[in-house]
């Protein structure tokens, strides 16, 4: 037990040194933790961290969020995100991931508020001149940032396509795209439209899955494609089946960054898919399932 406690202290000290080197004076270090203030536009929050004897080997650190500008639902949401990060990284240090997730979430929340106020309708879907996307999706010992890039694209000859937030992890970037469809011809139109975007066309993989509900036969037409990312298409289709998604096409673009992700890539693909489906307002309700 003493060895475990000593190991925890050593890892805490190492983590504090890393946080200080990354954030400088932004990270206000204390004997048993620290705090950092984050802001985006008119929104801001202060994240307080208290280290415990069990962290990181046997338990989490404690955290408190001070953010008068956030609603109760927003506070619940960010709290759940941080808790999920810890659960995905049991036994690992998570303060850096918490900070970056809080920063990313704050950026998205500010962007969503602007969008709701009608101030972001002129933004571009993706900055075609920027070589970077963003990052991380869930846990993890890499920087997790994320930028709000979800803007509907009106396609004159086909369904509207909604682009999700780029998610980057260990130099790979994933981005979801979704459209409502009623026929396989529309699947082809959406895929063709996406390929007109050079960045999407140059992605290492553009895997997809779709489900179309046939009212006349009360059955589904569905298919998927891995585009070289083995098993990714079938797993994506399985996600749509579990969600009971109907009349929907989901495409996930992946830009490979040179680091093999192993099974993590499937989690990131699913995260990108669920994210764009949710942001497009296409999550099936219980009423629609019956």
N, C-alpha and C positions, 0 to 999 in steps of 0.2 A: 504493500500500500504506500509506503514511503517512497519507493522508486517511482510509482505512478504519480504521486503528488509532485515529486521533484521534476519529473518529465513535463507535467502540466505547466509548472512555473517556468521552466526553460522555454517552452513553446510560447508561453504568454509574453515573455521578455523579447523573444525573437519577433513575434508578431507586432509588438509595440514599436520595435525599431523599424520594421518595414513600413508601418503606418506613418511614422514620423518622417521617414525618407520620402514617402510618396506625397503626403499632404502638407508637410511642413508645419507652419503655424496654424493651419486650419484644424489640425488634429490637436485638441487640447488634452494632453496626456495627464492622467492622475495616477496615484499609487495603485488603485484597483480598477483601472479602466480609463475612460476618457470620453470626450464628446466632440461632435463636429456639427457645424451649421451649414445647411444647404439651402439654396434658393433658386428659383426659376421664375422670372417675371415678378408678379405680385405674390407668388406663393413661396413659402419657406417653411422649414422645419428644423428642429434641433434634435439630434439623435444622441442619447446618453447610453453609454455602455458600462456595465459593472461586471468585472471578472469574478468568477467563482472558483473555489478550490478544485472543483470537478472539471472545469473547462481547460482544454478542449476534449480530453480523452474520454471523460465519463458523463459530461453534461454540458449544457449551453451556458453562455454568458447571459446576463440579464440586460434587457434594453427598455428604454422609455423614450417615447416620442412626444416632444412638445411642439404643437403646431396649431395655434388658435385659428388659423385661416382655413383649416380643413374641416370638412363635414364629418359627422359621426361615421357614415358609411365609408368615407375615404380613409379614416383612421383604421377602421376594421380591415379594409382592403390591404393597406400597406403593412399592417401588423401580421396578417395572414401570409403575405409574401415573405416576410422575414422569417417567420416560423417555418415555412416550407423550405427555405434555403437551408436552415439548420438540419431539418429532417433528411434532406437530400445529401447532407455532408456530415453524418454522424462521426464523431471522433476527429474531425478536421477543424482548423481555424476558419472562422466565418465572418469576422468583423469587416474585412475588406469587401467581401461580397455583399454584406448588409449595406455598407455605405454606398457602393455603386448601384445596388438595386434601388435604394432610397432615392438616389440622384436621378436614375433613369425613370423611376415611377413619377417623381415630381415633374420631370420634363413632359412626360406623357399626359399627366393630369392637367398641367398648364395648357398644353396643346389642345386637349379635349375641351377645356373650358372656352378657349378661343374659338374652336370650331363651333361649339354650341351657340356662341354669341355671333356667329356669322362672320368672323374676322379672318378665317383661314381658307376661304374658298378659292383664293387665287394661288395657293401654294402648288408647287409641282409635285408629282408623284415621287420622282427620284431625281436627285441632282446628277444629271448625266456627265458632268465634268468632275465629279468627286470620285476618287479611287477607293474610298473607304465606305464601309457600311457600319456596323456597330457591334454590340455584343451582349452578351452571354445569355444564357437562358436559364439557368436554374441552379446554380449551386456551384461548387466549382472554385477552382483556385486561379481562375483567370478573370480579368476585368470584365464586368458586366455593365455595359452601357446600352442604350437603346434610344433611337430617336423617332419622333412621331412622323411617319411618312405615309400614313393611311389617307389617301385621297381618292375618291371615286374617279374613274376614267370613263367618260362616255364614249362608247364605241358605236358609231352610227349604224353599221351593218350587223351588229351583233349584241349580245348581252353586255350589261355594264360589268366592268371588272374592278374589284376593290383590292388594293395592295396592302398587305400587312406591314408590321414593323420589322425591319431587319434585325435579326438576332445573331450575334457573333460569339463564337466560343473556340478558343485555341486556334485562332486565325481563320477558321472556316465561318462563313456567313450563310444564314438561312433566311429566306423571305417567302411568305405565303401570298398567294393570289387566289381569289375566289370569285365565282360567277354563278348566278342562277341560270339553269338550263332546263330545257324540256325535250331536247332531241340530241342525238349523236352528231348531227350536222352542226349544232351550236357548239359542241365540244371542239370540233375542228376549227370553227371560227375563232373561238377564244384562244386556243393554242396558237393559231396563226397570228392573231393580234399580239399576243405576248411576245412572240418571236420577232416582231417588228422592233421591239426595244432591244438595242444592242447589248445592253448589260445583261438582260435576261437571256438573250440568245447565246451569250458567251459564258453563261454559268456552266459549271462542270456537270451538273445534273439538273434536269427539270422533270422531276417525278410528278405523277398526278394520279388522281382517282376520281371517279364520278359515280353518282347514283341517280337514276331517273325513275320516278314512280309512274307506272302505267295504270291509269284509272280504269281502263276497260278490262284489264286482266287482274288488277289488284296485285301486280308483281313488279319487280325492279329490273331495269336494265342497268348493269353496272360493269365497270372494267377499271383497269389500272395499268400503269406503266412505270417501271423502275428507272428507265433512262440510264442504266449503268450502275445505279445504286442498289445493289442486290437486296431484295426483299422489302425495299422501301415502299414501293407502290402497293404491294399487298397489305402491308401494315397500315398504310394510309387509308386504304379501302376498309380495312377492319375497324379503324377509328370511326369512319363515317357510318358503318353498320351499327356500332355500339351506340353512337349518338342518334341513330335512326334519322340521319340526315336525308333529305329528299330533294330531288331536282337541283343538284349542286355539283359543281366541279371545283376541285381544289388542286392547285399546282404549287409545289414547293421547289423553289430554286435554291441550289446550293453552290456556293463558290468555295472550292476547296483551298485551304490555306497551307497545305504541306504537312499537316500533323494528323495522323490517323486518330479518329475519335472512338473507334470500336462501337460498342452498343450505345454509347452516349448519343450517336447520331440519330438513332430512332427516337429517342426522347426529344431531341431538339426539333426533329421533323414534325412530331406530333404537337409539340408546343407551338410551332409556327402555324400549323394548320388550325388548331383550336383558337389561337389568338386572332387570326384573320376572320374566321367564321364568326367568332363572338363580336368582333368590332364591326362586322358587316351586318350584325343583327340577325344572323341566320341560325342561331342555336335553336334547335327544335324545342318547343314547349311541350309539356305533358298533354295539353289539349290537342295539339296537332298529331300526336301519336295515336289517337283513338278516333 
